[in-house]
Amino acid sequence: MTKSPILFVVTSHAIIDGTNKKTGLWLEELSTPYYVFHDAGHQIDIASIKGGSIPIDPASQKPIGQNPPSVERFLKDQDVMKLLKNTPAISAVDAKKYAAVFLPGGHGTMWDLPTSSDLAHIVSASLANGKVVAAVCHGSAGLVGAQNKNGQPVVKGRKVSAFTDSEEEAVGLTKQVPFLLESKLRELGANIQKGANFKPFAVADGNLVTGQNPDSSEKVAQLVLQRLQSA
C-alpha cells in the first residue's frame, strides 16, 4: 500500500550570479531523503521552480563508484533520472494533495527559492494546514519568503537549522551568495539551531523540520517520517 505522497521542490538556478561557476541542486540532499521515503512506501513527486531539467551541482556528482551510497543508487536508477530531465514547475503543482514538502539544497537555491511567490505560498499553506515542511542545508532558503496568516515570517520564533555562516565561509562563497542564510533567517526571527561545521545536525519544531548541511539529509528525512507516522 502506497503511503501519503511527498513533494520535493528543487532549484532551477544553474549558475552562481556574476561568475561562470555552475551550481544547482546538491544531489545527495535529494537522493538520500528520496530513498528514505521511497523505501518506506511513500509516493514521491519532484518539481522545480521553473520546470524542465534540473541543474545538478557538478561538485555533488562524481564518477560512478566515487559517490555516497544514495547518490550511486540514484545515478543508476533510470526512472528517477528521467524525472530530473522533465520536472513540472511548482506553479502547475497542486501542493494540497501532499502530506509533506521537502526542500533539498545546493547553492542554486539561494537565488530562486527565496524569490518564488509560488513556493512561499506552498510553504505557508502547508504549515498552516498541519502538513510537514522540511528543508536541508541551503534548502532552508525556501523558508525566507513564507509568511503566516498574520503576515509574519513562518520561521519567526521557531527552531530552524540551515547551512551556517561559518560553513559558507569555509567553502569560500560568502561573497558570491546573495545573502548569508543563517544571518537572514536570524533576522527574520528564527531561533537558529546548529552543530559543528559539516557534521550531521537536524531539528524539528512542530511540523517544520530542518537540517544544517548535506550530511544532515538522512536525519531530516527520518524526522519527517516520524511526523508522518504519528499524524
Residue pairs with C-beta under 8 A, 6 or more apart in sequence:
1 41
2 41
2 42
2 43
3 40
3 41
3 42
3 43
3 228
4 42
4 43
4 98
4 99
4 100
4 228
4 231
5 42
5 43
5 44
5 45
5 97
5 98
5 99
6 37
6 42
6 43
6 44
6 45
6 98
6 99
6 100
6 101
6 102
6 224
7 44
7 45
7 46
7 47
7 93
7 95
7 98
7 100
7 101
7 102
8 30
8 33
8 34
8 44
8 45
8 46
8 47
8 101
8 102
8 103
8 104
9 47
9 48
9 49
9 90
9 101
9 102
9 103
9 113
9 119
9 122
9 142
10 25
10 30
10 46
10 47
10 48
10 49
10 54
10 87
10 103
10 104
10 106
10 109
11 24
11 25
11 48
11 49
11 54
11 55
11 106
11 108
11 109
11 111
11 112
11 113
12 48
12 49
12 50
12 51
12 52
12 54
12 55
12 108
12 112
13 23
13 24
13 49
13 55
13 108
13 109
13 110
13 111
13 112
14 22
14 23
14 24
14 55
14 108
15 21
15 22
15 23
16 22
16 23
16 107
16 173
16 176
16 177
17 111
17 176
17 178
18 176
19 176
21 176
22 55
22 57
22 58
23 55
23 57
23 106
23 107
23 108
24 54
24 55
24 56
24 57
24 106
24 107
24 108
25 54
25 55
25 56
25 57
25 60
25 104
25 105
25 106
25 108
25 109
26 57
26 60
26 104
26 105
26 106
26 107
26 137
26 138
26 214
27 56
27 57
27 60
27 61
27 67
27 71
27 74
27 106
28 60
28 67
28 68
28 70
28 71
28 214
28 217
29 104
29 105
29 106
29 136
29 137
29 139
29 214
29 217
30 46
30 74
30 104
31 68
31 70
31 71
31 73
31 74
32 68
32 70
32 217
32 218
32 221
33 102
33 104
33 134
33 136
33 217
33 218
33 220
33 221
33 224
34 44
34 70
34 74
34 80
35 70
35 73
35 74
36 218
36 221
36 222
36 225
37 44
37 102
37 221
37 224
37 225
38 44
40 225
42 228
45 93
45 98
46 54
46 83
46 84
46 87
47 87
47 88
47 89
47 90
47 92
47 93
48 54
48 87
48 88
48 89
48 90
49 89
49 90
49 112
49 113
49 116
49 118
49 119
50 89
50 112
51 87
51 88
51 89
51 92
52 86
52 87
52 89
53 84
53 85
53 86
53 87
54 84
54 85
54 87
55 108
56 84
56 106
57 106
57 107
57 108
60 71
60 106
60 214
61 67
61 71
61 75
64 72
64 75
64 76
65 72
67 75
74 80
74 81
75 81
89 118
90 116
90 118
90 119
90 122
91 118
93 122
95 101
95 122
95 125
95 126
96 125
96 129
98 126
98 131
99 131
99 132
99 228
99 231
100 126
100 131
100 132
100 133
100 134
100 224
100 227
100 228
101 122
101 123
101 126
101 131
101 132
101 133
101 134
102 134
102 135
102 136
102 139
102 220
102 221
102 224
103 109
103 113
103 133
103 134
103 135
103 136
103 139
103 140
103 142
103 143
104 135
104 136
104 137
104 139
104 217
105 135
105 136
105 137
105 138
105 139
105 140
105 141
105 163
105 214
106 137
106 138
106 139
107 138
107 173
107 177
109 138
109 139
109 141
109 142
110 138
110 141
110 177
110 178
110 179
110 181
111 178
113 119
113 139
113 141
113 142
113 144
113 145
114 141
114 142
114 144
114 145
115 145
116 142
116 145
117 145
119 142
119 145
119 146
120 145
120 146
120 147
121 146
123 133
123 142
123 143
123 145
123 146
123 154
124 146
124 147
124 148
124 154
126 132
126 133
127 133
127 146
127 148
127 154
127 207
127 208
128 148
128 149
130 207
130 231
131 207
132 207
132 208
132 209
132 224
132 227
132 228
132 231
133 143
133 207
133 208
133 209
134 208
134 209
134 210
134 211
134 220
134 221
134 223
134 224
135 141
135 142
135 143
135 162
135 209
135 210
135 211
135 220
136 202
136 210
136 211
136 212
136 213
136 214
136 216
136 217
136 220
137 162
137 163
137 211
137 212
137 213
137 214
137 216
137 217
138 162
138 163
138 181
140 160
140 161
140 162
140 163
140 181
140 185
140 210
141 162
141 181
141 184
143 153
143 154
143 155
143 160
143 185
143 208
143 210
144 153
144 155
144 184
144 185
144 188
146 153
146 154
146 155
147 153
147 154
148 154
148 156
152 189
153 188
153 189
153 190
154 208
155 185
155 188
155 189
155 190
155 208
156 188
156 189
156 190
157 189
157 190
157 191
158 190
158 191
158 205
158 206
158 208
159 190
159 191
159 193
159 203
159 204
159 205
159 208
159 210
160 185
160 190
160 191
160 192
160 193
160 203
160 205
160 208
160 210
161 192
161 193
161 194
161 201
161 202
161 203
161 210
161 211
161 212
161 216
162 181
162 182
162 185
162 192
162 210
162 212
163 181
163 182
163 212
163 213
164 182
164 194
164 197
164 212
164 213
165 174
165 180
165 181
165 182
165 183
166 197
167 197
167 198
167 212
167 213
168 174
168 177
168 180
168 181
168 182
170 197
170 198
174 180
182 192
182 194
185 192
186 192
191 205
193 201
193 203
193 210
194 201
194 212
195 201
195 212
197 213
198 213
198 215
199 212
199 213
199 215
200 211
200 212
200 213
200 215
200 216
200 218
200 219
201 211
201 212
201 213
201 216
201 219
202 209
202 210
202 211
202 212
202 216
202 219
202 220
202 223
203 209
203 210
203 211
204 223
204 226
204 227
207 227
209 220
209 223
209 224
209 227
210 220
211 217
211 219
211 220
